[in-house]
Amino acid sequence: MAVPLGQMRAATRSPVDAAYARQIAMYIGHAVLGLGFSAIGRLCGRDHKTVAYACRMVEQRRDDPAVDCMLNLLTDFCREMAESWA
């Protein structure tokens, strides 16, 4: 599923796919990159409470093996990229 960057950064509520992709991006920013909720909120144009909610929602979806596998792949990739840039 490809989500245009414009939909990811939209200030309004967007299609479900874009909202879920944005939640995953927020989760990775927190879990992998170690950014705080406020910093992620500023980057995404959202409130820190929205970021905290997004992270909780993504964590809850990890109970699904397919989602957990996808998130493991994404977080591993992002972690490797972050380490190579450091």
N, C-alpha and C positions, 0 to 999 in steps of 0.2 A: 504494500500500500504506500503510494507516494503522496505526500501532503505538501502542497506548495508553501513556501516559506511565508508568503503573505497571509495565508490562513493560520499558520502557527503563531504569527505575531499580531493577529487581529485583536483589536480592543473589545470587540463585541463577542457574544457567544457565537460559536461557529459549529460546523457540522461535527458529528460525533467523532469521526476519524481524526479530524484536526485537534479536537479537544483531548482525545486520548494520546495522540502523538505529543502534544504539548505537555501533558502530565508526565509522560515517559521522559521527555527532555528535562523537566524539572527534577524528576527523581534521580536521573543520572547526574545532573549538576550537583545535587546534594550528596548522594551515596558514593559517587565515584570521584568527583572533583572536590568534595568537601566544602562546597559553598554553603553559606547560611541561607535560611529562608528569605531574609530581607534582600540579600544580594541577588538571589535568583529572581525574586519578585521585581526588582528594579530592571533586570535584564529582560524579563518577559512582559513587563508592563502590568504586573499583577501585584496584589497585596500579599504580604508574607503568610497570612492565614490561608490564602488560596494555594500557595505553594505547599504548605504543611498538609492541607487536604489532599492535594494531588499525590504527594508522597505516600500518604496512608492508603489511598485508592489503589495505587500501583502495587504496594506491598500486599494488599488483600488479594489482588488478582494473581499473585504468585502461587496461590494454591492450585491453579490450573497448570498442569505440567507443560503444556505448549507455551503458555505465557512465560513461565519460569525459564524454560529453555531459551526463548527469544531474548528475555532480559539478561540472562547470563551471557549470551553471545554479545549483546550490545554493551553491557558493562565491561566485559573483558576487552572488547575492541577499544572502547573509550579510555579504559585504564592504560592500555598499551600505548595509545596515542599520546595521552597526557604525560606518561613517563618518558616517551621518546622526545617530547618537546621540552622537558625540564632540563 
